[in-house]
Amino acid sequence: MWKRRIEQCRRAPAYPAQAGVSISDIASRWGFLDMSHLSRASKRAVGAPPRRYR
């Protein structure tokens, strides 16, 4: 479940429709209320934080 949520947070910033949406807003939509938690979890799961994919 965590990996799926992390993957969605990783993919979302790359979509043109999400260009004006902050990483924090995307993260909270997927249940991550703390950006540092998302960043650490993303680095462990996919090797990079979601910001890198924007």
N, C-alpha and C positions, 0 to 999 in steps of 0.2 A: 504494500500500500504506500509506504513512504517513497519508494523509488518512483512509483507512478506520479505522485504529487510533485516530486522534485523534477521529474522529466517534463511535466506540464509547465512548471515555472521556468524551466530552461528554454522550452520552445516558444512560449508566448512572446517574449521580447522581439523575436525575429520576424513576427508577422506585421505587415504594414499597418493593419488595423489597430495594433497595440502600440504604435509609435508614440502616442501622447500619454500612454498609461505608465505610471511609475512602477518600478520593480516592486516597491513596497505594496502597492495596490494589487498587483498580480499575485504576490506572495500571500497576501491576506485572503484573497479569493480561494486559494488552495489550502488554507488552514495554517499558514505560517504567520504568526503574529509578531515574531521577533526576527528581524532581518539577519542578525548574526547567526541564529540557529539555522536559517535557510542556507546561508552562505557556507557554513561548516558542513552541513549535510550534503549540499550540492558538491562541494569539493571532494568529499569522501566518495560519493556515488558516481559522479561523472568527471571529476578532475578539474572542474572550474566553477566559479560562481555564475549565477544567471546573468549578471551584468555583462559578462564577456560575450554573450551571444547577441546583444543588442547591436 
